[in-house]
Amino acid sequence: RYFATTKMADKQKELEANESGPQAPTYPQAPAYPQQQPPPPGAYGQAPPPYYGQPTTYVFTNAPGQQAGYVQQVPQVIHTGPVPQDYLVFALITTICCFWPTGICAIMKSVETRDMIARGNMAAAEECSRKARMYSIISLSIGLLLVLGVIVYLIVLFAVLIPSWG
């Protein structure tokens, strides 16, 4: 008799389950995620202690919701000499007043000199500075030659050719 009542109870549960719709199958419980390690010291906007003899990595977080930005700092040679000149004013004047094709090259090298100084690459900055000065001098020389050529042409035109026409 007990068997019959349990069988009837199971049948009743089965009917109720079918009336409410199909049941989702049950899956085994997923394993929990492993515990995360605590962040390294200085991971949230603070510089970690430096490691002498090795490059140091700094981690900075940006705005909330953004990934952290990593900045690699490499050992640099300290420049003790004077900072190279960029000759930007000289390049601009020779571009406007003299010969613009080589003046534009002088401006580009002048700006590149500033970039190299900002990066700390003094050897490349010295090379770019030398080229900026060279292009500016070439532009000035061509400009002066053109002006002298026009003056000589006008002197010859007015002194020699025009009186012979009249």
C-alpha positions as YAML, in Angstrom:
chain: A
units: angstrom
residues:
- id: 1
  name: ARG
  ca: [0.00, 0.00, 0.00]
- id: 2
  name: TYR
  ca: [2.83, 2.40, 0.80]
- id: 3
  name: PHE
  ca: [4.33, 1.65, -2.59]
- id: 4
  name: ALA
  ca: [1.08, 2.50, -4.35]
- id: 5
  name: THR
  ca: [0.69, 5.84, -2.59]
- id: 6
  name: THR
  ca: [4.23, 6.90, -3.37]
- id: 7
  name: LYS
  ca: [3.74, 5.84, -6.93]
- id: 8
  name: MET
  ca: [0.59, 7.94, -7.09]
- id: 9
  name: ALA
  ca: [2.37, 10.89, -5.48]
- id: 10
  name: ASP
  ca: [5.19, 10.64, -8.05]
- id: 11
  name: LYS
  ca: [2.59, 10.51, -10.84]
- id: 12
  name: GLN
  ca: [0.86, 13.60, -9.40]
- id: 13
  name: LYS
  ca: [4.18, 15.54, -9.27]
- id: 14
  name: GLU
  ca: [4.94, 14.50, -12.83]
- id: 15
  name: LEU
  ca: [1.56, 15.80, -14.03]
- id: 16
  name: GLU
  ca: [2.03, 19.11, -12.20]
- id: 17
  name: ALA
  ca: [5.50, 19.52, -13.71]
- id: 18
  name: ASN
  ca: [4.17, 18.88, -17.21]
- id: 19
  name: GLU
  ca: [1.40, 21.44, -16.73]
- id: 20
  name: SER
  ca: [3.81, 24.21, -15.74]
- id: 21
  name: GLY
  ca: [6.04, 23.62, -18.79]
- id: 22
  name: PRO
  ca: [9.24, 21.82, -19.43]
- id: 23
  name: GLN
  ca: [11.78, 21.99, -16.68]
- id: 24
  name: ALA
  ca: [15.32, 23.11, -17.40]
- id: 25
  name: PRO
  ca: [17.83, 20.38, -16.85]
- id: 26
  name: THR
  ca: [20.05, 20.83, -13.88]
- id: 27
  name: TYR
  ca: [23.78, 21.00, -14.45]
- id: 28
  name: PRO
  ca: [26.54, 20.37, -12.00]
- id: 29
  name: GLN
  ca: [27.72, 23.42, -10.14]
- id: 30
  name: ALA
  ca: [30.65, 25.23, -11.84]
- id: 31
  name: PRO
  ca: [33.85, 25.40, -9.82]
- id: 32
  name: ALA
  ca: [34.44, 28.70, -8.06]
- id: 33
  name: TYR
  ca: [37.03, 31.09, -9.45]
- id: 34
  name: PRO
  ca: [40.39, 30.95, -7.71]
- id: 35
  name: GLN
  ca: [41.14, 33.70, -5.27]
- id: 36
  name: GLN
  ca: [42.82, 36.65, -6.96]
- id: 37
  name: GLN
  ca: [46.24, 37.75, -5.83]
- id: 38
  name: PRO
  ca: [46.44, 41.17, -4.19]
- id: 39
  name: PRO
  ca: [47.77, 43.88, -6.53]
- id: 40
  name: PRO
  ca: [51.51, 44.50, -6.47]
- id: 41
  name: PRO
  ca: [52.67, 47.38, -4.30]
- id: 42
  name: GLY
  ca: [52.14, 50.69, -6.02]
- id: 43
  name: ALA
  ca: [49.72, 49.34, -8.64]
- id: 44
  name: TYR
  ca: [47.21, 52.12, -8.18]
- id: 45
  name: GLY
  ca: [48.89, 55.36, -9.21]
- id: 46
  name: GLN
  ca: [51.89, 55.04, -6.91]
- id: 47
  name: ALA
  ca: [55.37, 54.31, -8.14]
- id: 48
  name: PRO
  ca: [56.82, 51.06, -6.81]
- id: 49
  name: PRO
  ca: [60.20, 51.14, -5.12]
- id: 50
  name: PRO
  ca: [63.01, 51.29, -7.70]
- id: 51
  name: TYR
  ca: [65.15, 48.26, -8.44]
- id: 52
  name: TYR
  ca: [68.68, 49.45, -8.79]
- id: 53
  name: GLY
  ca: [70.45, 48.35, -11.94]
- id: 54
  name: GLN
  ca: [67.21, 47.37, -13.70]
- id: 55
  name: PRO
  ca: [64.62, 49.36, -15.63]
- id: 56
  name: THR
  ca: [61.62, 50.34, -13.55]
- id: 57
  name: THR
  ca: [58.00, 49.91, -14.63]
- id: 58
  name: TYR
  ca: [55.42, 52.36, -13.31]
- id: 59
  name: VAL
  ca: [51.71, 51.54, -13.38]
- id: 60
  name: PHE
  ca: [49.21, 54.38, -13.47]
- id: 61
  name: THR
  ca: [45.45, 54.06, -13.60]
- id: 62
  name: ASN
  ca: [43.50, 56.46, -15.74]
- id: 63
  name: ALA
  ca: [39.84, 57.32, -15.18]
- id: 64
  name: PRO
  ca: [37.64, 54.68, -13.49]
- id: 65
  name: GLY
  ca: [36.68, 51.94, -15.91]
- id: 66
  name: GLN
  ca: [39.83, 52.25, -18.01]
- id: 67
  name: GLN
  ca: [42.73, 49.87, -18.05]
- id: 68
  name: ALA
  ca: [45.91, 50.79, -16.28]
- id: 69
  name: GLY
  ca: [48.62, 52.36, -18.42]
- id: 70
  name: TYR
  ca: [52.16, 51.04, -18.11]
- id: 71
  name: VAL
  ca: [55.15, 53.32, -18.55]
- id: 72
  name: GLN
  ca: [58.51, 51.66, -19.02]
- id: 73
  name: GLN
  ca: [61.38, 53.76, -17.81]
- id: 74
  name: VAL
  ca: [64.75, 52.77, -19.19]
- id: 75
  name: PRO
  ca: [68.11, 53.90, -17.88]
- id: 76
  name: GLN
  ca: [69.26, 56.99, -19.75]
- id: 77
  name: VAL
  ca: [72.62, 58.60, -20.27]
- id: 78
  name: ILE
  ca: [72.74, 61.93, -18.48]
- id: 79
  name: HIS
  ca: [73.71, 64.74, -20.84]
- id: 80
  name: THR
  ca: [75.99, 67.22, -19.13]
- id: 81
  name: GLY
  ca: [76.80, 69.47, -22.09]
- id: 82
  name: PRO
  ca: [74.78, 72.37, -23.45]
- id: 83
  name: VAL
  ca: [71.44, 71.64, -25.10]
- id: 84
  name: PRO
  ca: [71.66, 72.01, -28.90]
- id: 85
  name: GLN
  ca: [69.98, 75.04, -30.48]
- id: 86
  name: ASP
  ca: [66.99, 74.38, -32.70]
- id: 87
  name: TYR
  ca: [67.40, 77.42, -35.03]
- id: 88
  name: LEU
  ca: [63.61, 77.70, -35.48]
- id: 89
  name: VAL
  ca: [63.55, 81.50, -35.78]
- id: 90
  name: PHE
  ca: [66.40, 81.46, -38.31]
- id: 91
  name: ALA
  ca: [64.57, 78.75, -40.30]
- id: 92
  name: LEU
  ca: [61.28, 80.69, -40.28]
- id: 93
  name: ILE
  ca: [62.91, 83.94, -41.41]
- id: 94
  name: THR
  ca: [64.85, 82.29, -44.23]
- id: 95
  name: THR
  ca: [61.72, 80.44, -45.34]
- id: 96
  name: ILE
  ca: [59.63, 83.60, -45.53]
- id: 97
  name: CYS
  ca: [62.25, 86.03, -46.82]
- id: 98
  name: CYS
  ca: [64.70, 83.97, -48.85]
- id: 99
  name: PHE
  ca: [64.16, 80.59, -50.48]
- id: 100
  name: TRP
  ca: [61.22, 78.56, -49.25]
- id: 101
  name: PRO
  ca: [62.04, 74.99, -50.48]
- id: 102
  name: THR
  ca: [65.16, 74.63, -48.36]
- id: 103
  name: GLY
  ca: [63.57, 76.79, -45.66]
- id: 104
  name: ILE
  ca: [60.84, 74.20, -45.18]
- id: 105
  name: CYS
  ca: [63.50, 71.51, -44.74]
- id: 106
  name: ALA
  ca: [65.16, 73.75, -42.13]
- id: 107
  name: ILE
  ca: [61.87, 74.14, -40.25]
- id: 108
  name: MET
  ca: [61.29, 70.38, -40.26]
- id: 109
  name: LYS
  ca: [64.78, 69.69, -38.90]
- id: 110
  name: SER
  ca: [64.34, 72.42, -36.32]
- id: 111
  name: VAL
  ca: [61.12, 70.87, -35.02]
- id: 112
  name: GLU
  ca: [62.77, 67.44, -35.07]
- id: 113
  name: THR
  ca: [65.56, 68.91, -32.93]
- id: 114
  name: ARG
  ca: [63.00, 69.98, -30.34]
- id: 115
  name: ASP
  ca: [61.47, 66.49, -30.36]
- id: 116
  name: MET
  ca: [64.84, 64.83, -29.85]
- id: 117
  name: ILE
  ca: [65.66, 67.19, -26.98]
- id: 118
  name: ALA
  ca: [62.31, 66.35, -25.37]
- id: 119
  name: ARG
  ca: [63.07, 62.62, -25.69]
- id: 120
  name: GLY
  ca: [66.51, 63.12, -24.22]
- id: 121
  name: ASN
  ca: [68.35, 61.90, -27.32]
- id: 122
  name: MET
  ca: [71.02, 64.59, -27.43]
- id: 123
  name: ALA
  ca: [73.15, 62.94, -30.12]
- id: 124
  name: ALA
  ca: [70.24, 62.92, -32.59]
- id: 125
  name: ALA
  ca: [69.26, 66.43, -31.45]
- id: 126
  name: GLU
  ca: [72.77, 67.68, -32.21]
- id: 127
  name: GLU
  ca: [72.61, 66.11, -35.70]
- id: 128
  name: CYS
  ca: [69.19, 67.62, -36.44]
- id: 129
  name: SER
  ca: [70.35, 71.00, -35.14]
- id: 130
  name: ARG
  ca: [73.35, 70.92, -37.46]
- id: 131
  name: LYS
  ca: [71.12, 70.06, -40.44]
- id: 132
  name: ALA
  ca: [68.59, 72.79, -39.54]
- id: 133
  name: ARG
  ca: [71.40, 75.37, -39.48]
- id: 134
  name: MET
  ca: [72.81, 74.03, -42.76]
- id: 135
  name: TYR
  ca: [69.43, 74.22, -44.55]
- id: 136
  name: SER
  ca: [68.85, 77.72, -43.17]
- id: 137
  name: ILE
  ca: [72.25, 78.89, -44.42]
- id: 138
  name: ILE
  ca: [71.58, 77.31, -47.84]
- id: 139
  name: SER
  ca: [68.21, 79.06, -48.00]
- id: 140
  name: LEU
  ca: [69.78, 82.38, -47.01]
- id: 141
  name: SER
  ca: [72.56, 81.96, -49.58]
- id: 142
  name: ILE
  ca: [70.16, 81.13, -52.41]
- id: 143
  name: GLY
  ca: [67.93, 84.04, -51.40]
- id: 144
  name: LEU
  ca: [70.85, 86.47, -51.37]
- id: 145
  name: LEU
  ca: [72.08, 85.18, -54.74]
- id: 146
  name: LEU
  ca: [68.60, 85.67, -56.22]
- id: 147
  name: VAL
  ca: [68.38, 89.22, -54.86]
- id: 148
  name: LEU
  ca: [71.88, 90.06, -56.16]
- id: 149
  name: GLY
  ca: [70.97, 88.51, -59.53]
- id: 150
  name: VAL
  ca: [67.87, 90.68, -59.80]
- id: 151
  name: ILE
  ca: [69.85, 93.80, -58.83]
- id: 152
  name: VAL
  ca: [72.54, 93.06, -61.45]
- id: 153
  name: TYR
  ca: [69.85, 92.38, -64.05]
- id: 154
  name: LEU
  ca: [68.12, 95.70, -63.29]
- id: 155
  name: ILE
  ca: [71.42, 97.64, -63.42]
- id: 156
  name: VAL
  ca: [72.29, 96.09, -66.77]
- id: 157
  name: LEU
  ca: [68.78, 96.67, -68.05]
- id: 158
  name: PHE
  ca: [68.59, 100.35, -67.06]
- id: 159
  name: ALA
  ca: [72.23, 101.31, -67.62]
- id: 160
  name: VAL
  ca: [73.06, 99.53, -70.82]
- id: 161
  name: LEU
  ca: [69.99, 98.39, -72.71]
- id: 162
  name: ILE
  ca: [67.45, 101.20, -72.20]
- id: 163
  name: PRO
  ca: [69.71, 104.12, -73.35]
- id: 164
  name: SER
  ca: [70.52, 102.23, -76.54]
- id: 165
  name: TRP
  ca: [66.80, 101.98, -77.40]
- id: 166
  name: GLY
  ca: [66.26, 105.73, -77.50]
...
